[in-house]
Amino acid sequence: MIRTDVVIVIVIGALLACGPAHAQVNVEQIVAQKVQPMLPKNGSGGGVAVAVQMNGKTQFFNYGFADNAQNRQVTADSIFNLGSVGKVFATTLLAQAVKQGELSLDDPVAKYVTELQRGGDIRRITLGQLASHTSGLPRVPQQYETWHKGRYTWPDFVRFLNSWKASPNHEPGQQYLYSNAAMVLLRVALERRFNTRFAALMHQRLTGPLGMTSTALPLPRDLLGRAVQGYNPSGRPAGRPGMEGGTFQWPGSGQIYSSSRDMATFLAANLGELSGHAPIQNAMAFAHQGVFTVSQRLTIGLAWQIVSAGNFTIIDKNGGLNNT
């Protein structure tokens, strides 16, 4: 079993679809059944924070330790690295800009990231393709530049993008190919369009208006004390709380951090249940719409995965690192 710190945001309204409308659901029991198998058996390393939004109400359930050495337990205010769940913050900002007429999903990324106008196939890629994993770009640049060692600086990334050539099976707009590189490039395009660093843009347009005070990129010092310690499969500490890992090495290219309390707010907004935030919620609803059909069961929105599951639809985004 992988013993990791995890933040999980769950919508379980679909459970009611299987029974009468008046059915009573023991939410805590359902959550515990799903979470208990994830927890380390010997009590060393790792915990889980769960937020459930149902019928306009939020419930929080917390398990295990945020830091085993400090005997610090997980709470709804513990701060976790969101991993790839952070992708939906960038695509929500993109959707918001589209709804406000500030840019288009069909805009070439090179329109905003002008260094790419010297490239080849990268000039054919649009913002919408970056956001829906249909650009054809690989998951990480090293899959294309196998010779490259270490992380990618911004000049490294520009070099890769300008030299990248689409393969017959990975033409822009023609297939689903999950890409961290594409989503990082989308952040840069948004920065260039609004002449604002991504972290500030996210705060100004999304997390600030929603009151998500524990969500940041990178994690500032005043929030660092609430960051969880990650653990490896052996239950040993892996990395430092608040550490930014991954492939890219320039400001704004790392992972977003948040708490389950903040993510519950984000979830409620995505469900259209926060009063006074209609423009943001309209943008979120736009991001949920299918852009590319992968199979009969799976359609991709703007980073969101839309899964047909019998009589109901699941809209989700997962994420994870080697310690979260």
Residue pairs with C-beta under 8 A, 6 or more apart in sequence:
1 37
1 38
1 40
1 41
1 233
2 233
3 39
3 40
3 44
3 45
3 46
3 231
3 232
3 233
3 234
3 235
4 46
4 230
4 231
4 320
4 323
4 324
5 46
5 47
5 48
5 66
5 74
5 80
5 228
5 229
5 230
5 231
5 323
5 324
6 38
6 46
6 47
6 48
6 49
6 80
6 320
6 324
7 48
7 49
7 80
7 82
7 85
7 258
7 259
7 260
7 263
7 324
8 35
8 48
8 49
8 50
8 51
8 260
9 50
9 51
9 53
9 260
9 263
9 264
9 266
9 267
10 31
10 50
10 51
10 52
11 52
11 53
11 54
11 267
11 271
11 314
12 25
12 27
12 30
12 52
12 54
13 54
13 55
14 309
14 312
14 314
15 25
15 30
16 23
16 25
17 311
17 312
25 54
27 52
27 54
27 59
28 59
28 61
31 50
31 52
31 61
32 61
35 48
35 50
35 61
35 63
36 63
38 46
38 48
39 46
39 47
39 48
39 63
39 64
40 46
40 64
40 235
42 235
43 65
43 68
44 68
44 235
45 65
45 68
45 229
45 231
45 235
45 236
45 237
46 64
46 65
46 68
46 231
46 235
47 62
47 63
47 64
47 65
47 66
47 73
47 74
47 78
47 228
48 62
48 63
48 64
48 74
49 60
49 61
49 62
49 63
49 74
49 75
49 76
49 78
49 80
49 259
49 260
50 60
50 61
50 62
50 63
50 260
51 58
51 59
51 60
51 76
51 260
51 261
51 263
51 264
51 267
52 58
52 59
52 60
52 61
53 264
53 267
53 268
53 271
53 273
56 273
58 264
58 268
60 76
60 260
60 261
60 264
62 73
62 74
62 75
62 76
62 78
62 260
63 74
64 73
64 74
65 71
65 72
65 73
65 74
66 72
66 73
66 74
66 75
66 78
66 226
66 228
66 229
67 228
67 229
67 241
68 229
68 231
69 229
69 237
74 228
76 259
76 260
76 261
76 264
77 214
77 226
77 259
77 261
78 226
78 227
78 228
78 259
78 260
79 214
79 219
79 223
79 226
79 227
79 228
79 242
79 257
79 258
79 259
80 227
80 228
80 257
80 258
80 259
80 260
80 324
81 230
81 243
81 255
81 256
81 257
81 321
81 323
81 324
82 255
82 256
82 257
82 258
82 263
82 319
83 255
83 319
83 320
83 321
83 324
84 180
84 317
84 318
84 319
84 320
85 256
85 317
85 318
85 319
86 217
86 255
86 256
86 319
87 183
87 303
87 317
87 319
88 287
88 302
88 303
88 304
88 317
89 202
89 206
89 207
89 256
90 131
90 183
90 186
90 187
90 190
90 198
90 303
91 131
91 183
91 186
91 287
91 301
91 302
91 303
91 304
92 206
92 280
92 283
92 284
92 287
92 302
93 190
93 201
93 202
93 205
93 206
94 103
94 105
94 127
94 131
94 186
94 190
94 287
94 302
95 283
95 284
95 286
95 287
95 302
96 205
96 206
96 279
96 280
96 283
97 103
97 190
97 193
97 194
98 104
98 105
98 283
98 286
99 279
99 282
99 283
99 286
100 279
102 193
102 194
103 112
103 127
103 193
104 127
105 126
105 127
105 128
105 131
105 291
106 126
106 127
106 128
107 126
107 127
108 123
108 124
108 125
108 126
108 127
109 116
109 122
109 125
109 126
109 127
109 130
109 185
109 186
109 189
110 116
110 117
110 119
110 122
110 123
110 125
112 188
112 189
112 192
112 193
113 185
113 188
113 189
113 192
114 192
115 158
115 162
116 122
116 123
116 158
116 161
116 162
117 123
118 162
119 161
119 162
119 163
119 164
120 162
120 163
120 164
120 165
121 136
121 164
121 165
121 166
121 172
122 161
122 162
122 164
124 166
124 172
125 135
125 136
125 137
125 172
125 182
126 135
126 172
126 173
127 186
127 189
128 134
128 291
128 302
129 135
129 136
129 172
129 173
129 182
130 137
130 179
130 182
130 183
130 185
130 186
130 189
131 182
131 183
131 186
131 291
131 302
131 303
132 176
132 291
132 292
132 300
132 301
132 302
132 303
133 176
133 177
133 178
133 179
133 182
133 292
133 300
133 303
134 172
134 173
134 174
134 175
134 176
134 177
134 291
134 292
134 300
135 172
135 173
135 177
135 179
135 182
136 166
136 167
136 170
136 171
136 172
136 173
136 174
136 175
136 177
137 161
137 164
137 177
137 179
137 181
137 182
137 185
138 144
138 170
138 177
138 179
138 181
139 177
139 178
139 179
139 180
139 181
140 180
140 181
140 247
141 148
141 152
141 156
141 157
141 160
141 181
141 247
142 148
142 247
144 160
144 164
145 160
148 156
148 160
151 246
151 247
151 248
151 249
152 160
152 247
152 248
152 249
153 249
153 250
154 250
157 181
157 184
157 185
157 248
160 181
161 185
166 172
169 175
170 177
176 292
176 294
176 300
180 246
180 247
181 247
183 303
184 248
184 253
187 198
187 252
187 253
188 198
188 252
190 198
190 201
191 197
191 198
191 201
191 252
194 201
196 204
197 251
197 252
198 217
198 252
199 216
199 217
199 218
199 251
199 252
202 215
202 217
202 256
203 216
206 212
206 280
207 213
207 215
207 216
207 262
209 277
209 280
210 265
210 266
210 269
210 274
210 277
210 280
211 265
212 258
212 262
212 265
212 266
213 262
214 223
214 226
214 257
214 258
214 259
214 261
214 262
215 256
215 257
215 258
215 259
215 262
215 266
216 223
216 256
216 257
216 258
217 252
217 254
217 255
217 256
217 257
218 242
218 244
218 254
218 257
219 227
219 242
219 257
223 242
223 257
224 241
224 242
226 259
227 241
227 242
227 257
228 241
228 324
229 237
229 240
229 241
230 237
230 238
230 239
230 241
230 243
230 321
230 322
230 323
230 324
231 237
231 238
231 323
232 238
232 322
232 323
238 322
238 323
239 245
239 323
242 257
244 254
244 255
245 254
245 255
245 321
245 322
246 253
246 254
246 255
246 321
248 254
255 321
258 266
265 274
268 274
269 277
269 280
269 281
269 284
270 281
270 284
270 288
270 315
272 281
272 284
272 285
274 281
286 302
287 301
287 302
287 303
287 304
288 301
288 302
288 304
288 306
288 315
289 301
289 302
290 299
290 300
290 301
290 306
291 299
291 300
291 301
291 302
292 299
292 300
293 299
293 300
294 300
296 308
297 307
297 308
297 309
298 305
298 306
298 307
298 308
299 306
299 308
300 306
301 315
303 317
304 315
304 316
304 317
305 315
305 316
305 317
305 318
306 313
306 314
306 315
307 313
307 314
307 315
307 316
